[in-house]
Amino acid sequence: MAADGLTTIESAYGPKDTMDRLEAAVKAKGLTVFARIDHAAGAQEVGLPLRPTAVLIFGNAKGGTPLMQAAQTIGIDLPLKVLVWQDAAGKTWLSYNDPGWIAKRHDLGHEVDATVGALTGALSAVAKAATSP
């Protein structure tokens, strides 16, 4: 289940509740929700089974722009994305790319450490709000 740069935490809630809680936490932080993608619904539309799997895409220009000013290629990893999914045992998980890993991937310098730290803190906070009782 480990992937390079991926943070995955177990949720105390089911997939729908976890995603709803995540979206509420993101909005409470003043971030913009750009999309909520339900991969399981898409699979069902073409007659394929898929356990609950959904992505929330969100962010804001104030946080992302300084990173893109440092390296425009980071735009491929922005806005931020969080995946909520259910495993074969019925457990719900929340996964996201660690902002430090994203910064390293795009060879960003220390001048963006504060921004990366802020993104890391924000992601950790919304993940905790979505998954913890």
C-alpha positions as CSV (number, residue, x, y, z in Angstrom):
1,M,0.0,0.0,0.0
2,A,3.0,2.3,0.4
3,A,3.8,4.5,-2.6
4,D,6.6,7.1,-2.9
5,G,5.4,10.4,-1.5
6,L,1.9,9.2,-0.7
7,T,0.4,9.7,2.7
8,T,-2.4,7.3,3.5
9,I,-4.4,7.3,6.7
10,E,-7.3,5.1,7.8
11,S,-10.7,6.8,8.3
12,A,-13.1,6.2,11.2
13,Y,-15.9,6.8,8.8
14,G,-17.3,5.2,5.6
15,P,-16.2,6.6,2.2
16,K,-19.2,9.0,1.6
17,D,-19.0,10.4,5.1
18,T,-15.2,10.7,4.9
19,M,-15.5,12.6,1.6
20,D,-18.3,14.8,2.9
21,R,-16.2,15.6,6.0
22,L,-13.2,16.3,3.8
23,E,-15.1,18.7,1.6
24,A,-16.5,20.5,4.6
25,A,-13.0,20.8,6.2
26,V,-11.5,22.1,2.9
27,K,-14.2,24.8,2.6
28,A,-13.9,25.7,6.3
29,K,-10.2,26.5,5.6
30,G,-11.3,28.9,2.8
31,L,-10.0,26.8,0.0
32,T,-11.8,26.4,-3.3
33,V,-13.2,23.0,-4.3
34,F,-12.7,22.6,-8.0
35,A,-14.1,19.1,-8.5
36,R,-15.3,16.0,-6.8
37,I,-14.8,13.0,-9.0
38,D,-16.5,9.7,-8.2
39,H,-14.5,7.0,-10.0
40,A,-16.8,4.2,-8.8
41,A,-19.8,5.9,-10.4
42,G,-17.8,6.2,-13.7
43,A,-17.0,2.6,-13.5
44,Q,-20.6,1.7,-12.9
45,E,-21.7,3.7,-16.0
46,V,-19.6,1.4,-18.2
47,G,-20.6,-1.8,-16.3
48,L,-17.4,-2.3,-14.3
49,P,-17.2,-2.9,-10.6
50,L,-15.1,-0.6,-8.4
51,R,-15.2,-0.2,-4.7
52,P,-15.9,3.4,-3.5
53,T,-13.1,5.6,-4.9
54,A,-13.4,9.4,-5.2
55,V,-11.1,12.4,-5.5
56,L,-11.5,15.9,-4.2
57,I,-9.5,18.6,-6.1
58,F,-9.0,21.9,-4.3
59,G,-6.7,24.7,-3.5
60,N,-6.2,28.4,-3.9
61,A,-4.0,30.7,-6.0
62,K,-2.3,32.2,-2.9
63,G,-0.8,28.9,-2.0
64,G,-0.2,27.4,-5.4
65,T,1.1,30.4,-7.4
66,P,4.4,30.8,-5.4
67,L,5.2,27.2,-6.1
68,M,4.4,27.6,-9.8
69,Q,6.6,30.8,-9.9
70,A,9.4,28.7,-8.6
71,A,8.8,25.8,-11.1
72,Q,5.9,25.9,-13.5
73,T,6.0,22.1,-13.9
74,I,4.5,21.8,-10.4
75,G,1.2,22.8,-12.1
76,I,0.8,19.2,-13.1
77,D,0.5,18.4,-9.3
78,L,-1.7,21.4,-8.5
79,P,-4.4,22.0,-7.4
80,L,-4.1,19.5,-4.5
81,K,-5.9,16.2,-4.7
82,V,-7.1,13.9,-2.0
83,L,-8.3,10.3,-2.7
84,V,-10.9,8.6,-0.5
85,W,-11.2,4.9,-1.1
86,Q,-12.4,1.6,0.4
87,D,-10.3,-1.5,0.4
88,A,-11.4,-5.1,-0.1
89,A,-11.8,-5.5,3.7
90,G,-14.3,-2.6,3.8
91,K,-11.9,-0.1,5.5
92,T,-11.9,3.5,4.3
93,W,-8.7,5.3,3.5
94,L,-7.6,8.8,2.7
95,S,-4.5,9.4,0.5
96,Y,-2.7,12.4,-0.8
97,N,0.6,13.4,-2.2
98,D,2.9,14.9,0.5
99,P,3.7,18.5,-0.5
100,G,7.4,18.0,0.5
101,W,7.6,15.2,-2.0
102,I,5.9,17.3,-4.7
103,A,8.4,20.1,-4.1
104,K,11.3,17.6,-4.3
105,R,9.9,16.1,-7.4
106,H,10.0,19.5,-9.1
107,D,13.4,20.4,-7.6
108,L,12.1,23.4,-5.7
109,G,14.6,25.4,-3.6
110,H,14.3,26.4,0.1
111,E,12.7,29.7,-0.9
112,V,9.4,27.9,-0.9
113,D,9.8,26.0,2.3
114,A,7.3,28.2,4.1
115,T,4.7,27.6,1.4
116,V,5.3,23.9,1.4
117,G,5.1,23.8,5.2
118,A,1.7,25.7,5.1
119,L,0.4,23.2,2.5
120,T,1.6,20.3,4.5
121,G,-0.1,21.6,7.6
122,A,-3.4,22.4,5.8
123,L,-3.5,18.9,4.2
124,S,-2.8,17.2,7.5
125,A,-5.5,19.3,9.2
126,V,-8.2,18.5,6.6
127,A,-7.2,14.9,6.6
128,K,-7.5,14.7,10.4
129,A,-10.9,16.5,10.3
130,A,-12.2,14.0,7.7
131,T,-11.0,10.8,9.3
132,S,-10.9,11.3,13.0
133,P,-14.0,11.1,15.4
